[in-house]
Amino acid sequence: MRNASAERNTKETKIACKINIDGTGISKISTGVGFFDHMLEIFSHHSLIAVSYTHLTLPTNREV
């Protein structure tokens, strides 16, 4: 199987992405932006690439 994954953690966000090129087109996507979620889901479905993407905004107690 051809898989790839990436994770990025900062003080404000936590992002994780997993891709399986030999997948079935099933996706689990949560970016926080509805249209972007939709576009990634359609890409996954029609290309038969399994995608898992999560983006979490972490609460902070800092004043700007």
Buried (B, 14 or more C-beta within 10 A) or exposed (E): EEEEEEEEEEEEEBBBBBBBEEBEBBBEBEBEEEEEBEEBBEBBBEEEBBBBBBBEEEEEEEEE
